[in-house]
Amino acid sequence: MGETGICWDNSPAESFWSTFKHEHCYRHVYATKTELVAAIGKWIRFCRSVRRHSAVGMLSPRQLRAVTPNGCRNPSQAPVRRSG
């Protein structure tokens, strides 16, 4: 983490919430806070398994895990397991 006021520290979270708002939240109306919380949980599960990501060649996380070891885009980036 960087110094106070450095915007890049929080960029992954900001990107996630921006995407959530534009792709889901602005298209729905929630009558209660409970509905909103449930929608957020559903969206997170969707992003972690089904939603395609441009950074990995438009593969979903599920597809990426199926074609590469440990979900790494490049097999050379896969973590090395050490026995001991």
C-alpha positions in Angstrom: 0.0 0.0 0.0 1.1 3.5 -0.8 0.8 6.8 1.0 -2.5 8.4 2.1 -4.4 9.8 -0.8 -2.9 7.6 -3.5 -5.8 6.5 -5.7 -4.1 3.4 -7.1 -4.3 1.6 -3.8 -8.0 1.2 -4.0 -8.4 0.8 -7.8 -9.4 -2.9 -7.8 -12.3 -2.2 -5.4 -13.3 1.0 -7.2 -13.3 -0.9 -10.5 -15.4 -3.7 -9.1 -18.1 -1.4 -7.7 -18.1 0.7 -10.8 -18.7 -2.4 -12.9 -21.4 -3.6 -10.5 -23.2 -0.3 -10.7 -23.1 0.0 -14.5 -23.9 -3.6 -15.3 -26.4 -4.4 -12.6 -27.4 -1.8 -10.0 -28.6 0.9 -12.4 -30.8 -1.6 -14.2 -32.7 -2.8 -11.2 -34.8 -1.3 -8.4 -34.5 -2.6 -4.9 -37.4 -2.3 -2.5 -35.4 -3.2 0.6 -31.9 -3.2 1.8 -32.2 -7.0 2.1 -32.8 -7.3 -1.7 -29.8 -5.1 -2.4 -27.5 -7.2 -0.2 -28.8 -10.4 -1.9 -28.2 -8.8 -5.3 -24.6 -7.9 -4.4 -24.0 -11.5 -3.2 -25.4 -12.9 -6.4 -23.3 -10.5 -8.5 -20.1 -11.5 -6.7 -20.8 -15.2 -7.3 -21.6 -14.4 -10.9 -18.3 -12.5 -11.3 -16.3 -15.2 -9.7 -17.6 -18.0 -11.9 -19.5 -16.9 -15.0 -18.7 -13.3 -16.1 -16.2 -13.0 -18.9 -13.1 -10.9 -18.3 -11.3 -9.0 -21.1 -7.9 -9.2 -19.3 -7.9 -13.0 -19.8 -9.1 -13.3 -23.4 -12.8 -13.0 -22.6 -12.8 -16.3 -20.6 -14.9 -16.7 -17.5 -13.0 -17.6 -14.3 -14.5 -21.1 -14.6 -13.2 -21.5 -18.1 -9.8 -20.1 -17.1 -9.4 -22.6 -14.3 -10.3 -25.4 -16.7 -7.6 -24.6 -19.2 -4.7 -23.4 -17.1 -3.1 -24.7 -13.9 -4.1 -22.8 -10.8 -6.1 -20.3 -12.9 -2.9 -18.6 -14.2 -3.1 -17.1 -17.7 0.4 -18.2 -18.4 1.5 -21.7 -17.1 4.9 -20.2 -16.3 3.2 -17.9 -13.8 1.8 -20.8 -11.8 3.0 -21.0 -8.2 5.8 -23.4 -7.5 4.9 -26.0 -4.9 7.7 -27.0 -2.6 7.7 -30.1 -0.6 9.1 -30.1 2.8 
